[in-house]
């Protein structure tokens, strides 16, 4: 099965983008080739750009505190596992503590590093980080892989509390919805929300389905159009009925 998450507001859109970027930077950091570490640094710069567009730290702290109060009210509920509840509350407390202990704006330690900022500036130019443009960066890329990985870890570490915070928020958001089975007649589906509030949609389809959903939604209605991609040709609308699961998520 393949699940497509579709955010319905800018706040969730930012969290989903950061979730994707954190997964990529950690993957590239775990590899050993210098080009992998070059890719990791580029993604780190992308995290910096996305994270600086919003007051992420305070938003995450407020949401974690709100979720903590909601969960605390579930104590002594026979339908709730006390051990599982305590584990989630401990995670929230730990992440909140780390976020509170993060000084200044997200990624300020990177902005204060003139060498990294000189590289970041050149990355906006196609081919701008060639060895003749940035010999110091070429030198770093040719250092021992353990040294490069340690540097990348040091640069990423202060930004991990943001990753841990958004991971909890997105997990709770995804777990908040109940999925329902639907059929898109000839690849098209529309549903009125009728007052229901959602922050994110999740569309789950079979992995062998030869098409993908294109989603548009607002506070009134959901529109899904399944589209087929035949090699490099122009995408075309799917003309067969498509079964899928739809989940409306809201914290």
NORHU-V334471 format. One record per pair of residues at least 4 apart in sequence whose C-alpha atoms are under 7 Angstrom apart, sorted by sequence separation. I is the first residue (numbers start at 1). J is the second residue. If there is no record, write none. Layout:
i->[I | I]
j->[J | J]
//
This chain:
i->[9 | 10 | 11 | 12 | 13 | 14 | 15 | 16 | 17 | 18 | 19 | 20 | 21 | 22 | 23 | 24 | 25 | 26 | 27 | 32 | 33 | 34 | 35 | 36 | 37 | 38 | 39 | 40 | 41 | 42 | 43 | 44 | 45 | 46 | 47 | 48 | 49 | 55 | 56 | 57 | 58 | 59 | 60 | 61 | 62 | 63 | 64 | 65 | 66 | 67 | 68 | 69 | 81 | 82 | 83 | 84 | 85 | 86 | 87 | 88 | 89 | 90 | 91 | 92 | 93 | 94 | 95 | 96 | 97 | 98 | 104 | 107 | 108 | 109 | 113 | 114 | 115 | 116 | 117 | 118 | 119 | 129 | 130 | 131 | 134 | 135 | 136 | 137 | 138 | 139 | 143 | 144 | 145 | 146 | 147 | 148 | 149 | 150 | 151 | 152 | 153 | 156 | 159 | 160 | 161 | 162 | 163 | 164 | 165 | 166 | 167 | 168 | 169 | 170 | 171 | 172 | 184 | 185 | 217 | 218 | 7 | 31 | 51 | 123 | 128 | 129 | 143 | 184 | 217 | 230 | 7 | 110 | 111 | 122 | 123 | 216 | 217 | 229 | 122 | 131 | 216 | 228 | 229 | 28 | 29 | 215 | 216 | 227 | 228 | 28 | 215 | 227 | 228 | 214 | 215 | 227 | 228 | 28 | 29 | 213 | 214 | 226 | 227 | 28 | 213 | 214 | 226 | 213 | 214 | 212 | 213 | 25 | 211 | 212 | 211 | 212 | 211 | 25 | 210 | 211 | 25 | 68 | 21 | 21 | 193 | 194 | 193 | 211 | 64 | 192 | 193 | 18 | 192 | 191 | 192 | 191 | 190 | 191 | 190 | 189 | 190 | 61 | 189 | 188 | 189 | 188 | 187 | 188 | 187 | 205 | 204 | 205 | 203 | 204 | 57 | 203 | 204 | 203 | 202 | 203 | 202 | 201 | 202 | 201 | 200 | 201 | 200 | 187 | 198 | 199 | 200 | 187 | 198 | 199 | 107 | 186 | 187 | 198 | 106 | 186 | 187 | 197 | 52 | 186 | 187 | 51 | 185 | 186 | 187 | 185 | 184 | 185 | 183 | 184 | 48 | 183 | 184 | 183 | 182 | 183 | 99 | 182 | 98 | 99 | 181 | 182 | 181 | 180 | 181 | 95 | 179 | 180 | 179 | 180 | 179 | 95 | 178 | 95 | 177 | 178 | 177 | 177 | 176 | 177 | 176 | 45 | 174 | 176 | 173 | 173 | 173 | 57 | 60 | 60 | 34 | 34 | 32 | 29 | 29 | 22 | 19 | 15 | 9 | 8 | 7 | 8 | 7 | 6 | 7 | 5 | 6 | 5 | 6 | 5 | 4 | 5 | 3 | 4 | 3 | 4 | 3 | 2 | 3 | 1 | 2 | 1 | 2 | 1 | 2 | 1 | 8]
j->[13 | 14 | 15 | 16 | 17 | 18 | 19 | 20 | 21 | 22 | 23 | 24 | 25 | 26 | 27 | 28 | 29 | 30 | 31 | 36 | 37 | 38 | 39 | 40 | 41 | 42 | 43 | 44 | 45 | 46 | 47 | 48 | 49 | 50 | 51 | 52 | 53 | 59 | 60 | 61 | 62 | 63 | 64 | 65 | 66 | 67 | 68 | 69 | 70 | 71 | 72 | 73 | 85 | 86 | 87 | 88 | 89 | 90 | 91 | 92 | 93 | 94 | 95 | 96 | 97 | 98 | 99 | 100 | 101 | 102 | 108 | 111 | 112 | 113 | 117 | 118 | 119 | 120 | 121 | 122 | 123 | 133 | 134 | 135 | 138 | 139 | 140 | 141 | 142 | 143 | 147 | 148 | 149 | 150 | 151 | 152 | 153 | 154 | 155 | 156 | 157 | 160 | 163 | 164 | 165 | 166 | 167 | 168 | 169 | 170 | 171 | 172 | 173 | 174 | 175 | 176 | 188 | 189 | 221 | 222 | 12 | 36 | 56 | 128 | 133 | 134 | 148 | 189 | 222 | 235 | 13 | 116 | 117 | 128 | 129 | 222 | 223 | 235 | 129 | 138 | 223 | 235 | 236 | 36 | 37 | 223 | 224 | 235 | 236 | 37 | 224 | 236 | 237 | 224 | 225 | 237 | 238 | 39 | 40 | 224 | 225 | 237 | 238 | 40 | 225 | 226 | 238 | 226 | 227 | 226 | 227 | 40 | 226 | 227 | 227 | 228 | 228 | 43 | 228 | 229 | 44 | 89 | 43 | 47 | 219 | 220 | 220 | 238 | 92 | 220 | 221 | 47 | 221 | 221 | 222 | 222 | 222 | 223 | 223 | 223 | 224 | 96 | 224 | 224 | 225 | 225 | 225 | 226 | 226 | 244 | 244 | 245 | 244 | 245 | 99 | 245 | 246 | 246 | 246 | 247 | 247 | 247 | 248 | 248 | 248 | 249 | 249 | 237 | 248 | 249 | 250 | 238 | 249 | 250 | 159 | 238 | 239 | 250 | 159 | 239 | 240 | 250 | 106 | 240 | 241 | 106 | 240 | 241 | 242 | 241 | 241 | 242 | 241 | 242 | 107 | 242 | 243 | 243 | 243 | 244 | 161 | 244 | 161 | 162 | 244 | 245 | 245 | 245 | 246 | 161 | 245 | 246 | 246 | 247 | 247 | 164 | 247 | 165 | 247 | 248 | 248 | 249 | 249 | 250 | 250 | 120 | 249 | 251 | 249 | 250 | 251 | 162 | 165 | 166 | 141 | 142 | 145 | 149 | 152 | 163 | 163 | 166 | 199 | 199 | 199 | 200 | 200 | 200 | 201 | 200 | 201 | 201 | 202 | 202 | 202 | 203 | 202 | 203 | 203 | 204 | 204 | 204 | 205 | 204 | 205 | 205 | 206 | 206 | 207 | 207 | 218]
//
